[in-house]
Amino acid sequence: DTVTGHIHRLAGSNQVDTADYNKVMAILLQIGKVWFMAEEVKMHQCEALYKAGLDNLGSDVRNGIADQERLAQKLFEVSLLRLAKYLCQGSDPGRMAAVPSDLVTEISARRELSASVADASLTDTSTLLVWVSDSINNSELDPLVAQTLAAVQVLQVRK
């Protein structure tokens, strides 16, 4: 997670400077290869990028990871944290009313942890959840993923 702190937004544009980040990640990936855990390093890299709200960079890394099922489960957790942050930051009580009761329990459990993710738009979170729903093959999580995606889409319309 700390490595994403080396990514800086360039003043006056939507572009980011990733030069220092790329240097550090190259070293970490080499160490990962030596210890036969390059896939694990990429998995954590991708998760950290999404937590930092750098979805465009995260999606680039995401496509190079073999275990898409496990990654989808990790990124679903990031999506829940983003939704928890969005719902808990706002002063509009109607936000929480738009969320199914089963999902409210999940959101409440992540309220404090939601501070660990950067602010992200509902559109970015929705896009991430669409990918998660396509990639996850866990029958226990399928209904929760579908509910979360539906709740985010309802919140987008309300906004």
C-alpha positions as semicolon CSV with decimal commas, in nm:
position;residue;x (nm);y (nm);z (nm)
1;D;0,000;0,000;0,000
2;T;0,284;0,238;0,080
3;V;0,428;0,218;-0,270
4;T;0,123;0,393;-0,415
5;G;0,238;0,700;-0,221
6;H;0,505;0,737;-0,489
7;I;0,236;0,817;-0,748
8;H;0,175;1,188;-0,785
9;R;-0,086;1,378;-0,983
10;L;0,062;1,631;-1,221
11;A;-0,055;1,986;-1,161
12;G;-0,315;2,111;-1,405
13;S;-0,392;1,774;-1,561
14;N;-0,551;1,436;-1,494
15;Q;-0,222;1,258;-1,556
16;V;-0,007;1,096;-1,290
17;D;0,370;1,070;-1,248
18;T;0,454;0,704;-1,191
19;A;0,831;0,714;-1,245
20;D;0,927;0,658;-0,878
21;Y;0,644;0,410;-0,832
22;N;0,759;0,207;-1,134
23;K;1,117;0,192;-0,999
24;V;1,005;0,064;-0,660
25;M;0,759;-0,185;-0,811
26;A;1,027;-0,320;-1,046
27;I;1,241;-0,399;-0,742
28;L;0,950;-0,557;-0,555
29;L;0,854;-0,769;-0,856
30;Q;1,216;-0,891;-0,889
31;I;1,220;-0,988;-0,521
32;G;0,885;-1,160;-0,573
33;K;1,028;-1,363;-0,860
34;V;1,327;-1,470;-0,651
35;W;1,094;-1,594;-0,377
36;F;0,846;-1,745;-0,628
37;M;0,570;-1,509;-0,526
38;A;0,553;-1,267;-0,818
39;E;0,181;-1,338;-0,858
40;E;0,122;-1,247;-0,493
41;V;0,314;-0,920;-0,536
42;K;0,102;-0,832;-0,841
43;M;-0,215;-0,917;-0,650
44;H;-0,123;-0,681;-0,366
45;Q;-0,010;-0,417;-0,615
46;C;-0,346;-0,427;-0,791
47;E;-0,542;-0,414;-0,466
48;A;-0,333;-0,119;-0,342
49;L;-0,392;0,074;-0,664
50;Y;-0,768;0,030;-0,633
51;K;-0,757;0,128;-0,266
52;A;-0,570;0,443;-0,368
53;G;-0,841;0,524;-0,623
54;L;-0,608;0,469;-0,918
55;D;-0,847;0,242;-1,106
56;N;-0,693;0,301;-1,449
57;L;-0,353;0,179;-1,326
58;G;-0,515;-0,102;-1,128
59;S;-0,698;-0,233;-1,432
60;D;-0,369;-0,250;-1,623
61;V;-0,219;-0,469;-1,351
62;R;-0,543;-0,666;-1,307
63;N;-0,528;-0,805;-1,660
64;G;-0,186;-0,963;-1,595
65;I;-0,292;-1,166;-1,292
66;A;-0,369;-1,533;-1,344
67;D;-0,588;-1,598;-1,040
68;Q;-0,879;-1,374;-1,139
69;E;-1,118;-1,540;-0,891
70;R;-0,903;-1,456;-0,589
71;L;-0,838;-1,107;-0,720
72;A;-1,211;-1,053;-0,771
73;Q;-1,274;-1,143;-0,407
74;K;-1,010;-0,894;-0,291
75;L;-1,144;-0,620;-0,517
76;F;-1,498;-0,690;-0,401
77;E;-1,378;-0,609;-0,051
78;V;-1,232;-0,281;-0,184
79;S;-1,570;-0,207;-0,344
80;L;-1,747;-0,265;-0,012
81;L;-1,501;-0,034;0,162
82;R;-1,561;0,235;-0,101
83;L;-1,935;0,204;-0,061
84;A;-1,904;0,216;0,319
85;K;-1,696;0,532;0,292
86;Y;-1,946;0,695;0,056
87;L;-2,244;0,608;0,277
88;C;-2,080;0,702;0,607
89;Q;-1,934;1,035;0,488
90;G;-2,257;1,186;0,368
91;S;-2,511;1,359;0,584
92;D;-2,802;1,243;0,366
93;P;-2,995;0,972;0,558
94;G;-3,163;0,873;0,232
95;R;-2,836;0,723;0,111
96;M;-2,853;0,437;0,359
97;A;-3,224;0,388;0,285
98;A;-3,134;0,300;-0,074
99;V;-2,927;0,004;0,045
100;P;-3,082;-0,340;0,113
101;S;-3,076;-0,445;0,480
102;D;-2,841;-0,741;0,415
103;L;-2,591;-0,503;0,265
104;V;-2,626;-0,250;0,551
105;T;-2,483;-0,513;0,786
106;E;-2,182;-0,562;0,559
107;I;-2,133;-0,186;0,525
108;S;-2,157;-0,128;0,901
109;A;-1,891;-0,391;0,964
110;R;-1,654;-0,199;0,737
111;R;-1,726;0,152;0,859
112;E;-1,394;0,205;1,037
113;L;-1,190;0,023;0,775
114;S;-1,336;0,244;0,503
115;A;-1,087;0,515;0,599
116;S;-0,817;0,298;0,439
117;V;-0,947;0,364;0,087
118;A;-0,929;0,685;-0,113
119;D;-1,242;0,863;-0,225
120;A;-1,367;0,710;-0,547
121;S;-1,662;0,798;-0,763
122;L;-1,970;0,580;-0,771
123;T;-1,905;0,535;-1,142
124;D;-1,558;0,390;-1,075
125;T;-1,698;0,167;-0,802
126;S;-1,978;0,051;-1,030
127;T;-1,729;-0,030;-1,308
128;L;-1,518;-0,229;-1,063
129;L;-1,824;-0,418;-0,938
130;V;-1,927;-0,508;-1,294
131;W;-1,583;-0,664;-1,344
132;V;-1,605;-0,840;-1,007
133;S;-1,949;-0,983;-1,088
134;D;-1,817;-1,115;-1,420
135;S;-1,504;-1,264;-1,262
136;I;-1,627;-1,411;-0,936
137;N;-1,739;-1,773;-0,933
138;N;-1,822;-1,800;-0,565
139;S;-2,188;-1,891;-0,527
140;E;-2,190;-1,762;-0,168
141;L;-2,075;-1,415;-0,277
142;D;-2,281;-1,387;-0,597
143;P;-2,597;-1,251;-0,428
144;L;-2,397;-1,001;-0,221
145;V;-2,206;-0,881;-0,528
146;A;-2,533;-0,838;-0,717
147;Q;-2,689;-0,646;-0,427
148;T;-2,384;-0,423;-0,396
149;L;-2,382;-0,344;-0,767
150;A;-2,755;-0,270;-0,762
151;A;-2,715;-0,042;-0,457
152;V;-2,431;0,153;-0,621
153;Q;-2,637;0,195;-0,939
154;V;-2,936;0,321;-0,738
155;L;-2,710;0,566;-0,555
156;Q;-2,573;0,686;-0,890
157;V;-2,925;0,761;-1,013
158;R;-3,016;0,938;-0,687
159;K;-2,708;1,156;-0,709
